[in-house]
């Protein structure tokens, strides 16, 4: 079930990460805490939601070649972001 706070956001909205969760699992050994720390204070577009109401944010994109695209995505609870105007 999606929380009431998550429902105030929709895909395409812009949010700023204002806080990061105190406990972050790094089971895939991809420096999950570091990815969240680098996102802190930055603005991102909401790309989607999961079943728990966490917002999907693409925090980094890589284009090593024209046929290869990679991205770093975080799923963050709505209480850790604030809505902002789209970047100019």
C-alpha positions as CSV (number, residue, x, y, z in Angstrom):
1,X,0.0,0.0,0.0
2,X,1.3,3.5,-1.0
3,X,1.6,5.9,2.0
4,X,-0.4,9.1,2.0
5,X,2.8,11.2,1.8
6,X,3.9,9.3,-1.3
7,X,0.6,10.0,-3.0
8,X,1.4,13.7,-2.9
9,X,4.1,13.0,-5.5
10,X,3.6,11.9,-9.1
11,X,5.9,10.7,-11.8
12,X,7.6,13.7,-13.4
13,X,7.7,15.8,-10.2
14,X,11.0,17.1,-9.1
15,X,12.3,16.5,-5.5
16,X,15.3,17.4,-3.5
17,X,16.9,14.8,-1.3
18,X,17.0,16.5,2.1
19,X,17.9,13.6,4.4
20,X,19.1,10.0,3.9
21,X,18.0,6.9,5.8
22,X,20.1,6.1,8.8
23,X,20.3,2.4,7.9
24,X,21.2,1.5,4.3
25,X,21.9,-2.1,3.3
26,X,24.8,-2.6,0.8
27,X,24.2,-6.3,0.1
28,X,25.2,-5.9,-3.6
29,X,28.5,-4.2,-2.6
30,X,27.8,-1.1,-4.8
31,X,28.4,1.5,-2.1
32,X,24.7,2.2,-1.4
33,X,25.5,4.6,1.4
34,X,27.8,6.5,-0.9
35,X,25.3,6.8,-3.6
36,X,22.7,8.2,-1.2
37,X,25.3,10.6,0.3
38,X,26.1,11.9,-3.2
39,X,22.4,12.5,-3.8
40,X,21.9,14.5,-0.7
41,X,21.0,18.1,-1.4
42,X,20.5,17.5,-5.2
43,X,17.3,17.6,-7.3
44,X,15.9,14.7,-9.2
45,X,12.9,13.8,-11.3
46,X,10.5,11.1,-9.8
47,X,10.7,8.2,-12.3
48,X,8.3,5.9,-10.5
49,X,7.2,4.2,-7.3
50,X,7.5,0.8,-5.8
51,X,4.8,-1.2,-3.8
52,X,6.0,0.4,-0.6
53,X,5.6,4.0,-1.9
54,X,9.3,4.7,-2.2
55,X,10.2,7.1,-5.0
56,X,12.5,6.0,-7.8
57,X,15.2,8.5,-8.6
58,X,17.9,8.2,-11.2
59,X,20.8,9.8,-9.5
60,X,23.5,9.2,-12.2
61,X,23.6,8.3,-15.8
62,X,26.5,6.9,-17.8
63,X,26.8,6.6,-21.5
64,X,30.1,4.7,-22.0
65,X,29.2,4.3,-25.7
66,X,26.3,5.1,-28.0
67,X,24.9,1.5,-27.6
68,X,25.5,1.2,-23.8
69,X,23.4,3.0,-21.2
70,X,23.8,2.6,-17.4
71,X,22.2,4.4,-14.5
72,X,22.3,4.5,-10.8
73,X,18.8,4.4,-9.3
74,X,17.8,4.8,-5.7
75,X,14.5,4.1,-4.0
76,X,13.8,6.5,-1.2
77,X,11.0,7.1,1.2
78,X,9.0,10.2,0.7
79,X,9.9,11.7,4.1
80,X,13.5,12.1,2.9
81,X,12.6,14.4,0.0
82,X,10.9,17.7,-0.5
83,X,9.1,18.9,-3.6
84,X,10.9,21.6,-5.7
85,X,10.3,23.5,-8.9
86,X,11.7,22.0,-12.1
87,X,15.3,23.1,-12.8
88,X,15.5,25.9,-15.3
